Amino acid sequence: MVQAAPFVLVLFLALGAHSLPSKKCSLSGHWVNDLGSNMTIRSVNAAGVFAGSYHTAVSASSNEIKVSPLQGAQQTGTNQKDQPTFGFTVNWSFSDSITVFTGQCFVDEDGKEVLRTMWLLRSRVENIKNDWKATR
């Protein structure tokens, strides 16, 4: 009977695991990336719209880096509940450029919230002939 107890416990955990709530990934809060840039997202409203600020740690501009405003939206569909996709735009306060980010908010196997993003930066150029070098 003593040997059956661990099996029963494991079986109970396996059967009961489906009823444990999964952790929801929330965009609201303070985020720091691998390069030391940080952003703060204020609350996401019911429509998925949010605003905040971004302070980059890296820049190609020779200007002093300043905190810049961001605006974005998160998908709110039923299949987006726990790990939503999102996008936001940063209007850089210290340069003639704008960056758009798109990504998804994940909860990793340790329960930590992680944002995975891609970005596209558009800089101002003097004329259409230089359009090819305006986007990174």
C-alpha positions in Angstrom: 0.0 0.0 0.0 2.9 2.4 0.7 4.3 1.9 -2.8 0.9 2.8 -4.4 0.9 6.3 -2.7 3.4 7.9 -5.1 1.6 6.5 -8.1 -1.7 7.8 -6.9 -0.2 11.2 -6.2 1.4 11.4 -9.7 -1.9 10.2 -11.3 -3.8 12.8 -9.3 -1.4 15.5 -10.5 -1.6 14.4 -14.1 -5.4 14.3 -14.0 -5.7 17.5 -12.1 -3.2 19.5 -14.2 -5.8 20.4 -16.8 -7.8 22.4 -14.2 -4.9 24.5 -13.1 -5.2 28.1 -14.5 -2.6 29.0 -17.1 -0.8 32.3 -16.5 -1.9 35.1 -18.7 0.8 37.3 -20.3 0.1 40.9 -19.7 1.7 43.7 -21.7 1.1 46.3 -18.9 4.2 47.1 -16.9 7.9 47.7 -17.2 10.0 45.8 -19.7 13.8 45.7 -20.3 15.4 44.1 -23.3 18.8 42.4 -23.8 20.5 45.6 -24.8 19.2 47.6 -21.7 16.5 49.5 -23.5 13.3 49.8 -21.4 9.7 50.6 -21.9 6.7 51.1 -19.8 3.2 50.2 -21.0 0.3 51.6 -19.1 -2.9 49.6 -18.9 -4.3 48.0 -22.0 -8.0 48.9 -22.4 -10.8 46.6 -23.4 -10.3 47.4 -27.1 -6.6 46.4 -26.7 -5.3 49.9 -27.1 -2.3 51.0 -25.0 0.2 53.8 -24.6 3.5 54.2 -22.8 7.1 55.3 -23.2 10.3 53.8 -24.6 13.9 54.6 -23.6 16.3 53.1 -26.0 19.9 52.2 -24.9 21.1 52.2 -28.5 20.9 54.7 -31.3 22.5 55.6 -34.6 21.8 59.3 -33.9 24.4 61.6 -32.4 21.7 63.4 -30.5 21.1 62.8 -26.8 18.8 59.8 -26.3 15.5 60.9 -24.7 12.5 58.9 -23.5 10.0 58.7 -26.4 6.2 58.0 -26.5 4.7 54.8 -27.8 1.2 53.9 -28.9 0.0 50.4 -29.7 -2.7 47.7 -29.9 -3.0 44.1 -28.8 -5.3 41.6 -30.4 -8.2 40.8 -28.1 -9.8 37.8 -30.0 -10.7 34.7 -28.0 -7.7 32.8 -29.2 -5.4 35.7 -28.0 -6.4 35.5 -24.3 -3.2 34.1 -22.7 -0.4 35.0 -25.1 -1.5 37.9 -27.3 0.0 39.4 -30.4 0.5 43.1 -30.5 2.1 46.0 -32.3 3.3 49.5 -31.3 4.9 52.6 -32.8 7.6 54.6 -31.1 7.9 58.3 -32.3 11.5 59.0 -31.4 11.8 62.3 -29.5 15.4 62.9 -30.4 15.6 61.9 -34.1 13.7 62.1 -37.4 12.6 58.5 -37.3 9.8 56.2 -36.2 10.0 52.5 -35.3 7.2 50.0 -35.5 7.4 46.8 -33.4 5.3 43.7 -33.8 5.4 40.7 -31.6 3.8 38.3 -29.2 3.7 38.1 -25.4 4.6 34.7 -24.1 4.7 32.9 -20.7 7.8 30.7 -20.7 8.1 27.3 -19.0 9.3 29.0 -15.8 6.1 31.3 -15.7 8.1 34.4 -16.8 6.5 36.8 -19.2 8.6 37.4 -22.3 8.0 39.6 -25.3 9.3 38.5 -28.7 9.4 41.3 -31.2 10.6 42.3 -34.6 11.1 46.0 -35.6 11.3 48.2 -38.6 12.8 51.7 -38.4 12.1 54.4 -40.9 14.4 57.4 -41.0 13.7 60.6 -43.0 15.7 61.1 -46.2 16.0 64.2 -48.4 14.4 62.8 -51.6 12.8 59.8 -53.2 16.1 58.7 -54.8 17.4 57.9 -51.3 14.3 56.0 -50.3 16.2 52.7 -50.5 18.4 53.7 -47.4 15.5 55.0 -45.2 14.3 51.7 -43.8 16.2 49.3 -41.5 
